[in-house]
Amino acid sequence: MKQSIVHIALVVDDYDEAIAFYTQKLSFTLIEDTYQPVQDKRWVVVSPPNSKGTTILLAKASKPIQRDFIGNQAGGRVFLFLGTDDFYRDYNNMIANGIEFVREPKEADYGVVAVFKDLYGNLWDLVQFDEQHPMSERI
């Protein structure tokens, strides 16, 4: 999947502090900072300097009981995204090559997504973002 891009999500305690750290200390670019009232979620995406297609999603644990688990993960990494510009092409290719999906494709408020497991047991979201979503321009 030559055209796919990996997006990593990091868990943060405070969005504003995390944004300031990445943008002021590391010169990252703020790609998106929006609040989704329906899901009560804030979607914050930053990108390393001079980088095309590489992004980091800053997220909070959705449930208090997840905090201890997340804290044990290396670097707090909990979500992995594989972005694509043609969801069903890549989805069908992965199925044909024996990739096991633990959640079948569904429409989300940001695009089409399905979840698969890699050889190390990590869960990944295969995502095609809607055209109007800022992340679609990164792929």
A tleap script that builds the chain and sets N, CA, C and O, in Angstrom:
source leaprc.protein.ff14SB
mol = sequence {
  NMET LYS GLN SER ILE VAL HIE ILE ALA LEU
  VAL VAL ASP ASP TYR ASP GLU ALA ILE ALA
  PHE TYR THR GLN LYS LEU SER PHE THR LEU
  ILE GLU ASP THR TYR GLN PRO VAL GLN ASP
  LYS ARG TRP VAL VAL VAL SER PRO PRO ASN
  SER LYS GLY THR THR ILE LEU LEU ALA LYS
  ALA SER LYS PRO ILE GLN ARG ASP PHE ILE
  GLY ASN GLN ALA GLY GLY ARG VAL PHE LEU
  PHE LEU GLY THR ASP ASP PHE TYR ARG ASP
  TYR ASN ASN MET ILE ALA ASN GLY ILE GLU
  PHE VAL ARG GLU PRO LYS GLU ALA ASP TYR
  GLY VAL VAL ALA VAL PHE LYS ASP LEU TYR
  GLY ASN LEU TRP ASP LEU VAL GLN PHE ASP
  GLU GLN HIE PRO MET SER GLU ARG CILE
}
set mol.1.N position { 0.851 -1.182 0.000 }
set mol.1.CA position { 0.000 0.000 0.000 }
set mol.1.C position { 0.894 1.241 0.000 }
set mol.1.O position { 1.058 1.892 1.031 }
set mol.2.N position { 1.454 1.554 -1.126 }
set mol.2.CA position { 2.415 2.640 -1.232 }
set mol.2.C position { 1.834 3.994 -0.837 }
set mol.2.O position { 2.553 4.860 -0.339 }
set mol.3.N position { 0.539 4.177 -1.059 }
set mol.3.CA position { -0.047 5.486 -0.814 }
set mol.3.C position { -0.574 5.650 0.606 }
set mol.3.O position { -1.117 6.703 0.942 }
set mol.4.N position { -0.425 4.637 1.435 }
set mol.4.CA position { -0.939 4.734 2.790 }
set mol.4.C position { 0.048 5.456 3.702 }
set mol.4.O position { 1.263 5.370 3.527 }
set mol.5.N position { -0.500 6.158 4.664 }
set mol.5.CA position { 0.289 6.941 5.602 }
set mol.5.C position { -0.070 6.498 7.020 }
set mol.5.O position { -1.237 6.251 7.324 }
set mol.6.N position { 0.925 6.400 7.869 }
set mol.6.CA position { 0.677 6.022 9.250 }
set mol.6.C position { 0.431 7.270 10.093 }
set mol.6.O position { 1.160 8.257 9.993 }
set mol.7.N position { -0.592 7.211 10.911 }
set mol.7.CA position { -0.882 8.272 11.869 }
set mol.7.C position { -0.815 7.661 13.256 }
set mol.7.O position { -1.448 6.637 13.513 }
set mol.8.N position { -0.063 8.270 14.147 }
set mol.8.CA position { 0.063 7.763 15.507 }
set mol.8.C position { -0.683 8.692 16.449 }
set mol.8.O position { -0.649 9.912 16.287 }
set mol.9.N position { -1.353 8.114 17.427 }
set mol.9.CA position { -2.049 8.928 18.420 }
set mol.9.C position { -1.358 8.800 19.765 }
set mol.9.O position { -0.991 7.702 20.184 }
set mol.10.N position { -1.187 9.910 20.428 }
set mol.10.CA position { -0.588 9.934 21.750 }
set mol.10.C position { -1.623 10.395 22.770 }
set mol.10.O position { -2.414 11.301 22.507 }
set mol.11.N position { -1.605 9.769 23.912 }
set mol.11.CA position { -2.514 10.167 24.981 }
set mol.11.C position { -1.896 11.330 25.751 }
set mol.11.O position { -0.724 11.293 26.123 }
set mol.12.N position { -2.694 12.350 25.980 }
set mol.12.CA position { -2.226 13.519 26.715 }
set mol.12.C position { -3.189 13.812 27.863 }
set mol.12.O position { -4.366 13.455 27.813 }
set mol.13.N position { -2.668 14.464 28.891 }
set mol.13.CA position { -3.521 14.867 30.015 }
set mol.13.C position { -4.173 16.217 29.758 }
set mol.13.O position { -5.303 16.456 30.183 }
set mol.14.N position { -3.464 17.098 29.064 }
set mol.14.CA position { -3.955 18.448 28.821 }
set mol.14.C position { -3.669 18.829 27.374 }
set mol.14.O position { -2.512 18.923 26.965 }
set mol.15.N position { -4.724 19.046 26.606 }
set mol.15.CA position { -4.561 19.355 25.191 }
set mol.15.C position { -3.735 20.619 24.967 }
set mol.15.O position { -2.810 20.624 24.154 }
set mol.16.N position { -4.067 21.686 25.684 }
set mol.16.CA position { -3.395 22.962 25.448 }
set mol.16.C position { -1.909 22.877 25.762 }
set mol.16.O position { -1.089 23.431 25.030 }
set mol.17.N position { -1.555 22.191 26.839 }
set mol.17.CA position { -0.142 22.013 27.165 }
set mol.17.C position { 0.570 21.195 26.085 }
set mol.17.O position { 1.697 21.504 25.695 }
set mol.18.N position { -0.104 20.155 25.613 }
set mol.18.CA position { 0.494 19.298 24.586 }
set mol.18.C position { 0.681 20.066 23.280 }
set mol.18.O position { 1.719 19.940 22.629 }
set mol.19.N position { -0.317 20.859 22.896 }
set mol.19.CA position { -0.210 21.660 21.675 }
set mol.19.C position { 0.958 22.633 21.792 }
set mol.19.O position { 1.755 22.769 20.863 }
set mol.20.N position { 1.058 23.307 22.929 }
set mol.20.CA position { 2.145 24.267 23.135 }
set mol.20.C position { 3.502 23.564 23.067 }
set mol.20.O position { 4.445 24.092 22.480 }
set mol.21.N position { 3.600 22.388 23.659 }
set mol.21.CA position { 4.863 21.645 23.633 }
set mol.21.C position { 5.276 21.329 22.205 }
set mol.21.O position { 6.412 21.595 21.813 }
set mol.22.N position { 4.362 20.764 21.422 }
set mol.22.CA position { 4.704 20.361 20.060 }
set mol.22.C position { 4.946 21.549 19.141 }
set mol.22.O position { 5.874 21.526 18.332 }
set mol.23.N position { 4.122 22.588 19.255 }
set mol.23.CA position { 4.255 23.707 18.327 }
set mol.23.C position { 5.367 24.678 18.722 }
set mol.23.O position { 6.072 25.191 17.853 }
set mol.24.N position { 5.531 24.935 20.017 }
set mol.24.CA position { 6.527 25.910 20.456 }
set mol.24.C position { 7.910 25.297 20.664 }
set mol.24.O position { 8.918 25.887 20.276 }
set mol.25.N position { 7.958 24.122 21.270 }
set mol.25.CA position { 9.252 23.500 21.570 }
set mol.25.C position { 9.808 22.695 20.401 }
set mol.25.O position { 11.021 22.660 20.191 }
set mol.26.N position { 8.919 22.042 19.633 }
set mol.26.CA position { 9.377 21.152 18.565 }
set mol.26.C position { 9.068 21.680 17.163 }
set mol.26.O position { 9.393 21.030 16.170 }
set mol.27.N position { 8.445 22.850 17.080 }
set mol.27.CA position { 8.121 23.499 15.796 }
set mol.27.C position { 7.188 22.670 14.920 }
set mol.27.O position { 7.259 22.748 13.694 }
set mol.28.N position { 6.317 21.880 15.537 }
set mol.28.CA position { 5.295 21.162 14.788 }
set mol.28.C position { 4.254 22.153 14.283 }
set mol.28.O position { 4.130 23.256 14.815 }
set mol.29.N position { 3.505 21.755 13.251 }
set mol.29.CA position { 2.414 22.566 12.728 }
set mol.29.C position { 1.095 22.028 13.261 }
set mol.29.O position { 0.867 20.819 13.259 }
set mol.30.N position { 0.227 22.923 13.717 }
set mol.30.CA position { -1.102 22.513 14.169 }
set mol.30.C position { -1.985 22.350 12.937 }
set mol.30.O position { -2.267 23.323 12.237 }
set mol.31.N position { -2.422 21.121 12.672 }
set mol.31.CA position { -3.224 20.819 11.478 }
set mol.31.C position { -4.711 21.021 11.772 }
set mol.31.O position { -5.441 21.587 10.959 }
set mol.32.N position { -5.147 20.557 12.935 }
set mol.32.CA position { -6.566 20.671 13.270 }
set mol.32.C position { -6.749 20.713 14.776 }
set mol.32.O position { -6.040 20.038 15.522 }
set mol.33.N position { -7.706 21.513 15.210 }
set mol.33.CA position { -8.104 21.572 16.613 }
set mol.33.C position { -9.599 21.862 16.626 }
set mol.33.O position { -10.019 23.020 16.605 }
set mol.34.N position { -10.391 20.808 16.661 }
set mol.34.CA position { -11.845 20.970 16.639 }
set mol.34.C position { -12.480 20.173 17.769 }
set mol.34.O position { -11.933 19.176 18.239 }
set mol.35.N position { -13.641 20.640 18.188 }
set mol.35.CA position { -14.401 19.952 19.220 }
set mol.35.C position { -15.621 19.313 18.586 }
set mol.35.O position { -16.349 19.966 17.838 }
set mol.36.N position { -15.854 18.029 18.882 }
set mol.36.CA position { -17.009 17.313 18.352 }
set mol.36.C position { -18.022 17.144 19.478 }
set mol.36.O position { -17.897 16.223 20.286 }
set mol.37.N position { -19.029 18.025 19.543 }
set mol.37.CA position { -19.973 18.000 20.667 }
set mol.37.C position { -20.785 16.714 20.775 }
set mol.37.O position { -21.129 16.286 21.877 }
set mol.38.N position { -21.093 16.095 19.636 }
set mol.38.CA position { -21.904 14.872 19.674 }
set mol.38.C position { -21.190 13.771 20.454 }
set mol.38.O position { -21.810 13.066 21.250 }
set mol.39.N position { -19.891 13.628 20.224 }
set mol.39.CA position { -19.116 12.597 20.917 }
set mol.39.C position { -18.377 13.148 22.133 }
set mol.39.O position { -17.722 12.398 22.857 }
set mol.40.N position { -18.480 14.461 22.359 }
set mol.40.CA position { -17.760 15.123 23.440 }
set mol.40.C position { -16.268 14.817 23.343 }
set mol.40.O position { -15.633 14.430 24.323 }
set mol.41.N position { -15.719 15.000 22.134 }
set mol.41.CA position { -14.300 14.741 21.893 }
set mol.41.C position { -13.650 15.942 21.232 }
set mol.41.O position { -14.276 16.667 20.458 }
set mol.42.N position { -12.410 16.130 21.547 }
set mol.42.CA position { -11.606 17.176 20.902 }
set mol.42.C position { -10.615 16.479 19.979 }
set mol.42.O position { -9.906 15.563 20.393 }
set mol.43.N position { -10.574 16.918 18.734 }
set mol.43.CA position { -9.734 16.299 17.715 }
set mol.43.C position { -8.574 17.248 17.432 }
set mol.43.O position { -8.756 18.281 16.787 }
set mol.44.N position { -7.382 16.899 17.915 }
set mol.44.CA position { -6.202 17.747 17.746 }
set mol.44.C position { -5.140 16.963 16.982 }
set mol.44.O position { -4.740 15.877 17.399 }
set mol.45.N position { -4.690 17.520 15.867 }
set mol.45.CA position { -3.689 16.860 15.030 }
set mol.45.C position { -2.525 17.812 14.793 }
set mol.45.O position { -2.726 18.973 14.437 }
set mol.46.N position { -1.300 17.311 14.994 }
set mol.46.CA position { -0.094 18.101 14.725 }
set mol.46.C position { 0.789 17.334 13.756 }
set mol.46.O position { 0.690 16.114 13.626 }
set mol.47.N position { 1.665 18.085 13.071 }
set mol.47.CA position { 2.541 17.476 12.076 }
set mol.47.C position { 3.973 17.965 12.288 }
set mol.47.O position { 4.192 19.147 12.550 }
set mol.48.N position { 4.952 17.056 12.174 }
set mol.48.CA position { 6.351 17.461 12.328 }
set mol.48.C position { 6.757 18.475 11.259 }
set mol.48.O position { 6.155 18.516 10.186 }
set mol.49.N position { 7.776 19.295 11.547 }
set mol.49.CA position { 8.217 20.292 10.562 }
set mol.49.C position { 8.703 19.636 9.263 }
set mol.49.O position { 9.346 18.587 9.279 }
set mol.50.N position { 8.378 20.282 8.145 }
set mol.50.CA position { 8.800 19.814 6.815 }
set mol.50.C position { 8.352 18.393 6.509 }
set mol.50.O position { 9.045 17.654 5.810 }
set mol.51.N position { 7.198 18.014 7.033 }
set mol.51.CA position { 6.720 16.647 6.844 }
set mol.51.C position { 5.426 16.641 6.056 }
set mol.51.O position { 4.497 17.387 6.366 }
set mol.52.N position { 5.367 15.802 5.039 }
set mol.52.CA position { 4.148 15.649 4.240 }
set mol.52.C position { 3.554 14.284 4.530 }
set mol.52.O position { 4.163 13.260 4.220 }
set mol.53.N position { 2.376 14.262 5.119 }
set mol.53.CA position { 1.689 12.995 5.346 }
set mol.53.C position { 1.879 12.393 6.718 }
set mol.53.O position { 1.158 11.463 7.078 }
set mol.54.N position { 2.831 12.894 7.504 }
set mol.54.CA position { 3.033 12.355 8.837 }
set mol.54.C position { 2.310 13.232 9.850 }
set mol.54.O position { 2.517 14.445 9.884 }
set mol.55.N position { 1.472 12.632 10.666 }
set mol.55.CA position { 0.734 13.409 11.658 }
set mol.55.C position { 0.647 12.647 12.972 }
set mol.55.O position { 0.816 11.429 13.021 }
set mol.56.N position { 0.382 13.390 14.023 }
set mol.56.CA position { 0.149 12.798 15.341 }
set mol.56.C position { -1.174 13.329 15.861 }
set mol.56.O position { -1.407 14.537 15.875 }
set mol.57.N position { -2.034 12.426 16.286 }
set mol.57.CA position { -3.303 12.783 16.899 }
set mol.57.C position { -3.097 12.825 18.402 }
set mol.57.O position { -2.619 11.859 18.997 }
set mol.58.N position { -3.457 13.947 19.017 }
set mol.58.CA position { -3.373 14.065 20.467 }
set mol.58.C position { -4.745 13.727 21.037 }
set mol.58.O position { -5.744 14.338 20.658 }
set mol.59.N position { -4.798 12.759 21.941 }
set mol.59.CA position { -6.082 12.265 22.434 }
set mol.59.C position { -6.044 12.056 23.938 }
set mol.59.O position { -4.976 11.939 24.540 }
set mol.60.N position { -7.228 12.012 24.533 }
set mol.60.CA position { -7.354 11.675 25.943 }
set mol.60.C position { -7.988 10.302 26.058 }
set mol.60.O position { -8.732 9.875 25.175 }
set mol.61.N position { -7.692 9.611 27.152 }
set mol.61.CA position { -8.343 8.321 27.391 }
set mol.61.C position { -9.838 8.564 27.492 }
set mol.61.O position { -10.278 9.472 28.197 }
set mol.62.N position { -10.621 7.751 26.786 }
set mol.62.CA position { -12.063 7.995 26.768 }
set mol.62.C position { -12.747 7.549 28.046 }
set mol.62.O position { -13.859 7.987 28.340 }
set mol.63.N position { -12.098 6.684 28.809 }
set mol.63.CA position { -12.681 6.211 30.069 }
set mol.63.C position { -11.625 6.269 31.165 }
set mol.63.O position { -10.460 5.957 30.917 }
set mol.64.N position { -12.019 6.665 32.376 }
set mol.64.CA position { -11.053 6.724 33.478 }
set mol.64.C position { -10.333 5.398 33.721 }
set mol.64.O position { -9.166 5.388 34.113 }
set mol.65.N position { -11.030 4.274 33.489 }
set mol.65.CA position { -10.403 2.978 33.766 }
set mol.65.C position { -9.295 2.660 32.775 }
set mol.65.O position { -8.503 1.748 33.012 }
set mol.66.N position { -9.220 3.400 31.660 }
set mol.66.CA position { -8.176 3.160 30.666 }
set mol.66.C position { -6.852 3.800 31.048 }
set mol.66.O position { -5.811 3.444 30.496 }
set mol.67.N position { -6.879 4.745 31.990 }
set mol.67.CA position { -5.676 5.526 32.276 }
set mol.67.C position { -4.508 4.665 32.744 }
set mol.67.O position { -3.376 4.859 32.301 }
set mol.68.N position { -4.778 3.715 33.637 }
set mol.68.CA position { -3.696 2.856 34.122 }
set mol.68.C position { -3.121 2.019 32.993 }
set mol.68.O position { -1.905 1.859 32.892 }
set mol.69.N position { -3.984 1.487 32.149 }
set mol.69.CA position { -3.537 0.669 31.021 }
set mol.69.C position { -2.696 1.497 30.060 }
set mol.69.O position { -1.630 1.065 29.621 }
set mol.70.N position { -3.183 2.684 29.739 }
set mol.70.CA position { -2.497 3.551 28.797 }
set mol.70.C position { -1.131 3.962 29.335 }
set mol.70.O position { -0.155 4.038 28.589 }
set mol.71.N position { -1.075 4.225 30.628 }
set mol.71.CA position { 0.177 4.632 31.239 }
set mol.71.C position { 1.272 3.585 31.112 }
set mol.71.O position { 2.456 3.914 31.172 }
set mol.72.N position { 0.885 2.330 30.937 }
set mol.72.CA position { 1.856 1.254 30.810 }
set mol.72.C position { 2.359 1.068 29.385 }
set mol.72.O position { 3.301 0.311 29.154 }
set mol.73.N position { 1.742 1.749 28.435 }
set mol.73.CA position { 2.150 1.608 27.045 }
set mol.73.C position { 3.375 2.478 26.773 }
set mol.73.O position { 3.508 3.568 27.330 }
set mol.74.N position { 4.252 1.996 25.926 }
set mol.74.CA position { 5.470 2.745 25.591 }
set mol.74.C position { 5.105 4.086 24.972 }
set mol.74.O position { 4.469 4.135 23.919 }
set mol.75.N position { 5.501 5.155 25.612 }
set mol.75.CA position { 5.243 6.486 25.075 }
set mol.75.C position { 3.780 6.877 25.109 }
set mol.75.O position { 3.409 7.910 24.551 }
set mol.76.N position { 2.938 6.078 25.751 }
set mol.76.CA position { 1.521 6.400 25.809 }
set mol.76.C position { 0.800 6.164 24.500 }
set mol.76.O position { -0.316 6.651 24.316 }
set mol.77.N position { 1.412 5.427 23.582 }
set mol.77.CA position { 0.800 5.212 22.269 }
set mol.77.C position { -0.345 4.213 22.389 }
set mol.77.O position { -0.144 3.090 22.852 }
set mol.78.N position { -1.526 4.608 21.982 }
set mol.78.CA position { -2.673 3.715 22.108 }
set mol.78.C position { -3.466 3.538 20.827 }
set mol.78.O position { -4.178 2.545 20.679 }
set mol.79.N position { -3.362 4.472 19.902 }
set mol.79.CA position { -4.117 4.339 18.662 }
set mol.79.C position { -3.160 4.388 17.479 }
set mol.79.O position { -2.225 5.189 17.465 }
set mol.80.N position { -3.389 3.548 16.503 }
set mol.80.CA position { -2.573 3.553 15.291 }
set mol.80.C position { -3.503 3.651 14.087 }
set mol.80.O position { -4.463 2.889 13.972 }
set mol.81.N position { -3.219 4.581 13.204 }
set mol.81.CA position { -4.061 4.805 12.040 }
set mol.81.C position { -3.281 4.524 10.770 }
set mol.81.O position { -2.137 4.955 10.629 }
set mol.82.N position { -3.896 3.806 9.849 }
set mol.82.CA position { -3.336 3.627 8.518 }
set mol.82.C position { -4.286 4.354 7.578 }
set mol.82.O position { -5.388 3.876 7.308 }
set mol.83.N position { -3.857 5.508 7.081 }
set mol.83.CA position { -4.713 6.310 6.224 }
set mol.83.C position { -4.584 5.882 4.782 }
set mol.83.O position { -3.492 5.538 4.330 }
set mol.84.N position { -5.686 5.899 4.053 }
set mol.84.CA position { -5.673 5.491 2.648 }
set mol.84.C position { -6.527 6.441 1.818 }
set mol.84.O position { -7.447 7.079 2.330 }
set mol.85.N position { -6.208 6.524 0.528 }
set mol.85.CA position { -7.020 7.337 -0.375 }
set mol.85.C position { -8.036 6.478 -1.125 }
set mol.85.O position { -8.830 7.001 -1.908 }
set mol.86.N position { -8.017 5.160 -0.893 }
set mol.86.CA position { -8.973 4.241 -1.517 }
set mol.86.C position { -9.233 3.103 -0.542 }
set mol.86.O position { -8.569 2.068 -0.593 }
set mol.87.N position { -10.194 3.298 0.341 }
set mol.87.CA position { -10.432 2.375 1.443 }
set mol.87.C position { -10.664 0.942 0.979 }
set mol.87.O position { -9.981 0.024 1.433 }
set mol.88.N position { -11.624 0.745 0.079 }
set mol.88.CA position { -12.001 -0.624 -0.289 }
set mol.88.C position { -10.927 -1.332 -1.109 }
set mol.88.O position { -10.819 -2.557 -1.052 }
set mol.89.N position { -10.141 -0.589 -1.861 }
set mol.89.CA position { -8.999 -1.203 -2.547 }
set mol.89.C position { -8.048 -1.828 -1.519 }
set mol.89.O position { -7.686 -3.000 -1.618 }
set mol.90.N position { -7.657 -1.023 -0.539 }
set mol.90.CA position { -6.703 -1.508 0.456 }
set mol.90.C position { -7.323 -2.541 1.395 }
set mol.90.O position { -6.662 -3.505 1.780 }
set mol.91.N position { -8.582 -2.344 1.760 }
set mol.91.CA position { -9.281 -3.299 2.622 }
set mol.91.C position { -9.331 -4.672 1.952 }
set mol.91.O position { -8.973 -5.678 2.564 }
set mol.92.N position { -9.773 -4.709 0.701 }
set mol.92.CA position { -9.876 -5.991 -0.014 }
set mol.92.C position { -8.512 -6.633 -0.229 }
set mol.92.O position { -8.381 -7.856 -0.164 }
set mol.93.N position { -7.493 -5.808 -0.485 }
set mol.93.CA position { -6.137 -6.312 -0.646 }
set mol.93.C position { -5.640 -6.954 0.655 }
set mol.93.O position { -5.007 -8.009 0.630 }
set mol.94.N position { -5.929 -6.317 1.773 }
set mol.94.CA position { -5.509 -6.850 3.068 }
set mol.94.C position { -6.240 -8.156 3.387 }
set mol.94.O position { -5.634 -9.107 3.882 }
set mol.95.N position { -7.532 -8.199 3.105 }
set mol.95.CA position { -8.312 -9.429 3.324 }
set mol.95.C position { -7.729 -10.562 2.479 }
set mol.95.O position { -7.556 -11.681 2.962 }
set mol.96.N position { -7.426 -10.260 1.206 }
set mol.96.CA position { -6.883 -11.275 0.292 }
set mol.96.C position { -5.531 -11.798 0.771 }
set mol.96.O position { -5.148 -12.925 0.457 }
set mol.97.N position { -4.810 -10.972 1.535 }
set mol.97.CA position { -3.499 -11.377 2.032 }
set mol.97.C position { -3.540 -11.887 3.470 }
set mol.97.O position { -2.505 -11.992 4.128 }
set mol.98.N position { -4.740 -12.202 3.951 }
set mol.98.CA position { -4.856 -12.858 5.246 }
set mol.98.C position { -4.882 -11.960 6.461 }
set mol.98.O position { -4.770 -12.451 7.584 }
set mol.99.N position { -5.028 -10.653 6.276 }
set mol.99.CA position { -5.123 -9.751 7.431 }
set mol.99.C position { -6.491 -9.948 8.083 }
set mol.99.O position { -7.520 -9.940 7.407 }
set mol.100.N position { -6.486 -10.124 9.397 }
set mol.100.CA position { -7.728 -10.331 10.140 }
set mol.100.C position { -8.260 -9.001 10.660 }
set mol.100.O position { -7.571 -8.287 11.388 }
set mol.101.N position { -9.480 -8.682 10.281 }
set mol.101.CA position { -10.122 -7.463 10.781 }
set mol.101.C position { -10.997 -7.817 11.979 }
set mol.101.O position { -11.812 -8.738 11.928 }
set mol.102.N position { -10.807 -7.064 13.052 }
set mol.102.CA position { -11.577 -7.321 14.262 }
set mol.102.C position { -12.836 -6.465 14.310 }
set mol.102.O position { -13.749 -6.740 15.089 }
set mol.103.N position { -12.887 -5.415 13.466 }
set mol.103.CA position { -14.109 -4.638 13.276 }
set mol.103.C position { -14.264 -4.370 11.795 }
set mol.103.O position { -13.365 -3.831 11.149 }
set mol.104.N position { -15.398 -4.747 11.271 }
set mol.104.CA position { -15.655 -4.602 9.841 }
set mol.104.C position { -15.854 -3.126 9.473 }
set mol.104.O position { -16.073 -2.296 10.355 }
set mol.105.N position { -15.780 -2.795 8.186 }
set mol.105.CA position { -15.916 -1.398 7.755 }
set mol.105.C position { -17.225 -0.769 8.215 }
set mol.105.O position { -18.281 -1.402 8.207 }
set mol.106.N position { -17.123 0.488 8.614 }
set mol.106.CA position { -18.326 1.238 8.977 }
set mol.106.C position { -18.105 2.704 8.649 }
set mol.106.O position { -16.969 3.167 8.546 }
set mol.107.N position { -19.197 3.423 8.488 }
set mol.107.CA position { -19.146 4.857 8.261 }
set mol.107.C position { -19.045 5.545 9.613 }
set mol.107.O position { -19.857 5.301 10.505 }
set mol.108.N position { -18.050 6.401 9.758 }
set mol.108.CA position { -17.892 7.204 10.962 }
set mol.108.C position { -18.109 8.663 10.589 }
set mol.108.O position { -18.226 8.990 9.408 }
set mol.109.N position { -18.164 9.542 11.586 }
set mol.109.CA position { -18.415 10.947 11.274 }
set mol.109.C position { -17.243 11.611 10.557 }
set mol.109.O position { -17.374 12.736 10.075 }
set mol.110.N position { -16.095 10.927 10.482 }
set mol.110.CA position { -14.925 11.486 9.802 }
set mol.110.C position { -14.554 10.720 8.535 }
set mol.110.O position { -13.651 11.138 7.811 }
set mol.111.N position { -15.237 9.600 8.250 }
set mol.111.CA position { -14.931 8.828 7.049 }
set mol.111.C position { -15.300 7.367 7.201 }
set mol.111.O position { -16.221 7.027 7.943 }
set mol.112.N position { -14.578 6.498 6.495 }
set mol.112.CA position { -14.804 5.055 6.558 }
set mol.112.C position { -13.661 4.444 7.353 }
set mol.112.O position { -12.502 4.814 7.165 }
set mol.113.N position { -13.988 3.498 8.252 }
set mol.113.CA position { -12.958 2.923 9.125 }
set mol.113.C position { -13.230 1.447 9.385 }
set mol.113.O position { -14.382 1.020 9.463 }
set mol.114.N position { -12.163 0.681 9.518 }
set mol.114.CA position { -12.226 -0.720 9.951 }
set mol.114.C position { -10.984 -0.953 10.808 }
set mol.114.O position { -9.986 -0.246 10.667 }
set mol.115.N position { -11.049 -1.945 11.695 }
set mol.115.CA position { -9.948 -2.185 12.633 }
set mol.115.C position { -9.327 -3.550 12.368 }
set mol.115.O position { -10.041 -4.546 12.252 }
set mol.116.N position { -7.992 -3.603 12.271 }
set mol.116.CA position { -7.305 -4.873 12.080 }
set mol.116.C position { -6.170 -5.010 13.091 }
set mol.116.O position { -5.748 -4.037 13.715 }
set mol.117.N position { -5.696 -6.224 13.232 }
set mol.117.CA position { -4.635 -6.529 14.194 }
set mol.117.C position { -3.368 -6.893 13.436 }
set mol.117.O position { -3.414 -7.645 12.462 }
set mol.118.N position { -2.221 -6.350 13.891 }
set mol.118.CA position { -0.970 -6.692 13.230 }
set mol.118.C position { -0.321 -7.913 13.878 }
set mol.118.O position { -0.900 -8.515 14.782 }
set mol.119.N position { 0.864 -8.277 13.427 }
set mol.119.CA position { 1.544 -9.483 13.907 }
set mol.119.C position { 1.917 -9.401 15.381 }
set mol.119.O position { 2.160 -10.424 16.021 }
set mol.120.N position { 1.962 -8.191 15.919 }
set mol.120.CA position { 2.364 -8.007 17.310 }
set mol.120.C position { 1.178 -7.784 18.238 }
set mol.120.O position { 1.350 -7.489 19.421 }
set mol.121.N position { -0.030 -7.927 17.692 }
set mol.121.CA position { -1.232 -7.766 18.506 }
set mol.121.C position { -1.710 -6.337 18.642 }
set mol.121.O position { -2.661 -6.071 19.376 }
set mol.122.N position { -1.053 -5.392 17.934 }
set mol.122.CA position { -1.501 -3.997 17.969 }
set mol.122.C position { -2.753 -3.827 17.113 }
set mol.122.O position { -2.880 -4.451 16.060 }
set mol.123.N position { -3.668 -2.988 17.567 }
set mol.123.CA position { -4.871 -2.693 16.795 }
set mol.123.C position { -4.649 -1.424 15.976 }
set mol.123.O position { -4.149 -0.420 16.481 }
set mol.124.N position { -5.028 -1.491 14.715 }
set mol.124.CA position { -4.897 -0.380 13.781 }
set mol.124.C position { -6.264 -0.025 13.216 }
set mol.124.O position { -7.110 -0.899 13.022 }
set mol.125.N position { -6.476 1.255 12.955 }
set mol.125.CA position { -7.649 1.709 12.207 }
set mol.125.C position { -7.214 1.955 10.766 }
set mol.125.O position { -6.318 2.759 10.510 }
set mol.126.N position { -7.851 1.258 9.830 }
set mol.126.CA position { -7.685 1.585 8.413 }
set mol.126.C position { -8.736 2.653 8.117 }
set mol.126.O position { -9.933 2.398 8.250 }
set mol.127.N position { -8.298 3.842 7.720 }
set mol.127.CA position { -9.210 4.982 7.607 }
set mol.127.C position { -9.082 5.668 6.262 }
set mol.127.O position { -7.980 5.912 5.770 }
set mol.128.N position { -10.239 5.976 5.673 }
set mol.128.CA position { -10.277 6.916 4.564 }
set mol.128.C position { -11.105 8.100 5.042 }
set mol.128.O position { -12.317 7.991 5.230 }
set mol.129.N position { -10.425 9.248 5.239 }
set mol.129.CA position { -11.112 10.422 5.746 }
set mol.129.C position { -11.989 11.047 4.672 }
set mol.129.O position { -11.652 11.005 3.489 }
set mol.130.N position { -13.121 11.631 5.082 }
set mol.130.CA position { -13.984 12.360 4.162 }
set mol.130.C position { -13.193 13.495 3.518 }
set mol.130.O position { -12.255 14.028 4.112 }
set mol.131.N position { -13.579 13.854 2.306 }
set mol.131.CA position { -12.846 14.884 1.563 }
set mol.131.C position { -12.787 16.213 2.293 }
set mol.131.O position { -11.786 16.924 2.198 }
set mol.132.N position { -13.854 16.566 3.031 }
set mol.132.CA position { -13.858 17.851 3.728 }
set mol.132.C position { -13.081 17.812 5.037 }
set mol.132.O position { -12.882 18.856 5.659 }
set mol.133.N position { -12.638 16.636 5.470 }
set mol.133.CA position { -11.871 16.534 6.710 }
set mol.133.C position { -10.417 16.953 6.459 }
set mol.133.O position { -9.820 16.530 5.469 }
set mol.134.N position { -9.845 17.775 7.338 }
set mol.134.CA position { -8.463 18.253 7.131 }
set mol.134.C position { -7.445 17.117 6.960 }
set mol.134.O position { -6.431 17.301 6.288 }
set mol.135.N position { -7.697 15.957 7.552 }
set mol.135.CA position { -6.748 14.863 7.445 }
set mol.135.C position { -6.703 14.271 6.042 }
set mol.135.O position { -5.713 13.638 5.674 }
set mol.136.N position { -7.751 14.465 5.259 }
set mol.136.CA position { -7.767 13.901 3.906 }
set mol.136.C position { -6.681 14.522 3.035 }
set mol.136.O position { -6.193 13.883 2.104 }
set mol.137.N position { -6.302 15.758 3.330 }
set mol.137.CA position { -5.269 16.442 2.555 }
set mol.137.C position { -3.889 15.896 2.859 }
set mol.137.O position { -2.945 16.154 2.112 }
set mol.138.N position { -3.752 15.134 3.958 }
set mol.138.CA position { -2.442 14.640 4.364 }
set mol.138.C position { -2.080 13.336 3.671 }
set mol.138.O position { -0.937 12.885 3.749 }
set mol.139.N position { -3.051 12.726 2.991 }
set mol.139.CA position { -2.814 11.412 2.390 }
set mol.139.C position { -2.610 11.553 0.887 }
set mol.139.O position { -2.396 10.556 0.197 }
savepdb mol mol.pdb
quit
